[in-house]
Amino acid sequence: MTKKAIQKRESRIRRHLRVRGTVNGTQERPRLNVFRSLTNIYVQVIDDTAGRTLVSASTIDNEVASQIEGKNKTEAAKIVGQVVAQRAKAAGIEKVVFDRGGYRYQGRVAAVAEGAREGGLEF
C-alpha cells in the first residue's frame, strides 16, 4: 500500500472510533453498522451490550447477489439496506442507531440508510 492509502485508511479508522465513542447499540436500539470495500458493501445490526450481530446483509449474500445483477454499486447498496431492514423486522427490531463506519454520509453509505428507511427501520 502506498503511504497515501495507509493515511486514508488510518484516518477512516480514527473517524470511526470517534463516532463509536458516542454511538452504542443496545438491545432495544441496536447499531446499524456499514462497511464498504471497493467492490462490496456489508451491513450488520449489532447489539453492543451482548457483543453479538443480530442481523446482517451484504452484496455477496446469495439472496442479494441475484437481485443486484446489472445494477451499479449505489443501487446495490440500497437493495442491501432494504434486505437488512426486512431481516431486522423479522427479528423484531424496529429502531436502530446508524453507524456510518467513519465514511462520509454520501453515495453508497447514504443509499444503505435510504434503503433501510424504506424497508421500515427507524433512525
C-alpha positions as CSV (number, residue, x, y, z in Angstrom):
1,M,0.0,0.0,0.0
2,T,1.1,3.5,-0.7
3,K,1.7,6.0,2.1
4,K,-1.4,8.0,1.0
5,A,-3.6,4.8,1.0
6,I,-2.4,4.0,4.5
7,Q,-3.1,7.5,5.7
8,K,-6.6,7.4,4.3
9,R,-7.3,4.1,6.0
10,E,-5.9,5.3,9.3
11,S,-8.0,8.5,9.1
12,R,-11.2,6.5,8.5
13,I,-10.4,4.2,11.4
14,R,-9.8,7.3,13.6
15,R,-13.1,8.8,12.5
16,H,-14.9,5.5,13.1
17,L,-13.5,5.3,16.7
18,R,-14.6,8.9,17.3
19,V,-18.2,8.0,16.1
20,R,-18.2,4.8,18.2
21,G,-17.5,6.9,21.3
22,T,-21.0,8.3,21.0
23,V,-22.9,5.6,19.0
24,N,-23.6,2.5,21.0
25,G,-26.1,-0.2,20.2
26,T,-28.4,-1.5,23.0
27,Q,-30.8,-4.4,23.0
28,E,-33.7,-2.0,22.5
29,R,-31.9,0.1,19.8
30,P,-29.1,-1.8,18.2
31,R,-26.4,-0.3,16.0
32,L,-26.7,-0.5,12.2
33,N,-23.0,-0.7,11.0
34,V,-21.8,-0.1,7.4
35,F,-18.5,-1.3,6.0
36,R,-17.7,-0.6,2.3
37,S,-15.0,-2.1,0.3
38,L,-14.1,-1.3,-3.3
39,T,-16.5,-3.9,-4.7
40,N,-18.9,-4.8,-1.9
41,I,-20.9,-3.4,0.9
42,Y,-21.6,-5.1,4.2
43,V,-24.2,-4.1,6.8
44,Q,-24.7,-5.5,10.3
45,V,-27.2,-4.8,13.1
46,I,-25.2,-5.2,16.3
47,D,-26.2,-5.4,20.0
48,D,-23.1,-3.9,21.7
49,T,-24.1,-4.8,25.2
50,A,-24.2,-8.5,24.4
51,G,-21.5,-8.2,21.7
52,R,-23.3,-10.1,19.0
53,T,-24.5,-9.5,15.5
54,L,-28.3,-9.8,15.3
55,V,-28.8,-9.4,11.5
56,S,-26.5,-8.9,8.6
57,A,-26.7,-8.5,4.8
58,S,-24.1,-7.8,2.1
59,T,-23.7,-7.8,-1.7
60,I,-22.1,-11.3,-1.5
61,D,-25.2,-12.9,0.0
62,N,-26.7,-15.3,-2.4
63,E,-30.2,-13.8,-1.9
64,V,-28.9,-10.3,-2.5
65,A,-26.5,-11.1,-5.3
66,S,-29.3,-12.4,-7.5
67,Q,-31.2,-9.1,-7.0
68,I,-28.3,-6.8,-7.8
69,E,-27.2,-8.3,-11.1
70,G,-26.8,-5.5,-13.7
71,K,-27.1,-2.7,-11.1
72,N,-24.4,-0.2,-10.2
73,K,-22.9,-0.1,-6.7
74,T,-25.2,2.6,-5.3
75,E,-28.3,0.8,-6.4
76,A,-26.9,-2.4,-4.9
77,A,-26.2,-0.7,-1.6
78,K,-29.9,0.5,-1.5
79,I,-31.0,-3.1,-2.0
80,V,-28.7,-4.3,0.8
81,G,-30.3,-1.7,3.1
82,Q,-33.8,-2.9,2.2
83,V,-32.8,-6.5,2.8
84,V,-31.2,-5.8,6.2
85,A,-34.4,-3.9,7.1
86,Q,-36.5,-6.9,6.2
87,R,-34.3,-9.2,8.2
88,A,-34.3,-6.8,11.2
89,K,-38.1,-6.5,11.1
90,A,-38.4,-10.3,11.1
91,A,-36.1,-10.4,14.2
92,G,-38.4,-7.9,15.9
93,I,-36.1,-4.8,15.5
94,E,-37.9,-1.6,14.7
95,K,-35.4,1.2,15.8
96,V,-31.7,1.4,15.3
97,V,-28.8,3.9,15.6
98,F,-26.9,4.4,12.3
99,D,-23.1,3.9,12.4
100,R,-21.6,5.1,9.1
101,G,-18.3,3.5,9.9
102,G,-16.2,6.6,9.5
103,Y,-17.3,7.1,5.9
104,R,-18.9,10.2,4.6
105,Y,-22.7,10.1,4.5
106,Q,-23.0,10.2,0.8
107,G,-23.1,7.7,-2.1
108,R,-23.3,4.1,-1.1
109,V,-23.5,4.8,2.7
110,A,-26.4,7.2,2.2
111,A,-28.1,4.6,-0.2
112,V,-27.9,1.9,2.5
113,A,-29.6,4.3,5.0
114,E,-32.2,5.2,2.5
115,G,-32.9,1.6,1.7
116,A,-33.2,0.7,5.4
117,R,-35.6,3.5,6.0
118,E,-37.7,2.4,3.0
119,G,-37.6,-1.1,4.5
120,G,-39.2,0.2,7.7
121,L,-36.3,0.8,10.1
122,E,-36.4,3.9,12.2
123,F,-33.3,6.0,12.9
